[in-house]
Amino acid sequence: MRDLMIDLYVYYKVRAHDAAALAPRVRAIQAALAARCAAAPQLKRRPELRDGLQTWMEIYAGVDAAFGAELERACAGLNCLIAGARRAEVFIDLAAADFASAALPSTDSTQCA
């Protein structure tokens, strides 16, 4: 059986005055780990600034479950440029087989069961 592939979303706060120093470091880490991902890693941020902080998100699609630990080791030196903790969320693709035994949904969008 093939190992379960996950999509890893890592988000954290960055002080606006540290953003220019942090971005090339994160991109370098992403470039070094890109071969482990099914798609190119992404680096995003929310458009707004709150209390002098930006919210950033790193996205790693199609990685194995061990990738998260490897990523955190690679990012350990970034803590001085991050305000607070890095938080990770894991998602998997919905497969048709996940719903094969479920009853077909109603076509009436006004009803919820």
C-alpha positions as CSV (number, residue, x, y, z in Angstrom):
1,M,0.0,0.0,0.0
2,R,1.2,3.5,-0.9
3,D,2.1,5.8,2.0
4,L,-0.6,8.4,2.8
5,M,0.3,11.7,1.2
6,I,-0.7,14.9,3.0
7,D,-0.8,18.6,2.3
8,L,0.9,20.6,5.1
9,Y,-0.1,24.2,5.9
10,V,2.1,26.1,8.3
11,Y,1.2,29.5,9.5
12,Y,2.8,32.0,11.8
13,K,3.1,35.7,12.6
14,V,5.9,37.9,11.4
15,R,6.8,41.4,12.6
16,A,6.6,43.7,9.6
17,H,10.1,45.0,10.1
18,D,11.5,41.4,10.0
19,A,9.6,40.3,6.8
20,A,12.4,41.4,4.3
21,A,15.0,39.4,6.3
22,L,12.7,36.3,6.7
23,A,11.4,35.9,3.2
24,P,14.6,34.8,1.4
25,R,15.4,32.4,4.2
26,V,12.0,30.7,4.0
27,R,12.3,30.6,0.2
28,A,15.8,29.0,0.4
29,I,14.4,26.3,2.8
30,Q,11.5,25.7,0.4
31,A,13.9,25.4,-2.5
32,A,16.0,22.9,-0.6
33,L,12.9,20.7,0.3
34,A,11.0,21.1,-3.0
35,A,12.1,17.7,-4.3
36,R,10.0,16.1,-1.5
37,C,6.8,17.9,-2.6
38,A,4.3,16.9,-5.3
39,A,3.9,20.6,-6.2
40,A,6.2,23.6,-5.7
41,P,6.0,24.9,-2.1
42,Q,4.2,28.2,-1.7
43,L,4.7,31.1,0.5
44,K,1.8,33.4,1.1
45,R,0.6,36.1,3.5
46,R,-2.6,37.8,4.5
47,P,-3.0,41.2,2.8
48,E,-3.7,43.1,6.1
49,L,-1.3,44.0,8.8
50,R,-2.5,43.8,12.4
51,D,-0.6,45.3,15.4
52,G,2.5,45.4,13.3
53,L,2.3,41.7,12.4
54,Q,1.8,39.9,9.1
55,T,0.4,36.4,9.0
56,W,2.3,34.1,6.7
57,M,1.5,30.6,5.4
58,E,3.8,28.0,3.8
59,I,2.1,25.3,1.8
60,Y,3.6,21.9,1.0
61,A,1.4,19.7,-1.2
62,G,1.8,16.0,-1.6
63,V,4.3,15.2,1.1
64,D,4.7,12.2,3.4
65,A,3.9,12.3,7.1
66,A,7.6,12.5,8.1
67,F,8.0,15.8,6.1
68,G,6.7,18.0,8.9
69,A,9.5,17.0,11.3
70,E,12.1,17.6,8.6
71,L,10.6,21.0,7.8
72,E,10.7,22.0,11.5
73,R,14.3,21.0,11.8
74,A,15.2,23.1,8.7
75,C,13.3,26.1,10.1
76,A,14.6,26.0,13.6
77,G,16.9,28.9,13.0
78,L,14.1,31.2,11.9
79,N,12.5,31.6,15.4
80,C,14.2,34.9,16.0
81,L,12.3,36.4,13.0
82,I,8.9,34.9,13.9
83,A,6.5,36.3,16.5
84,G,5.2,33.3,18.4
85,A,4.9,29.7,17.3
86,R,4.7,28.1,13.9
87,R,1.4,26.2,13.7
88,A,0.8,23.3,11.3
89,E,-2.4,21.9,9.8
90,V,-2.6,18.7,7.8
91,F,-5.1,17.9,5.1
92,I,-5.7,15.0,2.8
93,D,-7.6,14.7,-0.5
94,L,-11.2,13.6,-0.4
95,A,-11.4,10.3,-2.3
96,A,-14.6,9.0,-3.9
97,A,-14.1,5.8,-1.9
98,D,-14.5,7.8,1.3
99,F,-18.2,8.2,0.4
100,A,-18.9,5.0,-1.5
101,S,-21.2,3.6,1.2
102,A,-23.0,6.9,2.0
103,A,-26.4,7.5,0.7
104,L,-26.7,9.9,-2.2
105,P,-27.3,13.5,-1.1
106,S,-30.6,15.2,-1.7
107,T,-30.6,17.5,-4.8
108,D,-32.7,20.0,-2.8
109,S,-30.2,22.5,-1.6
110,T,-32.6,23.9,1.0
111,Q,-32.6,20.7,3.1
112,C,-29.8,19.6,5.4
113,A,-29.9,16.1,6.9
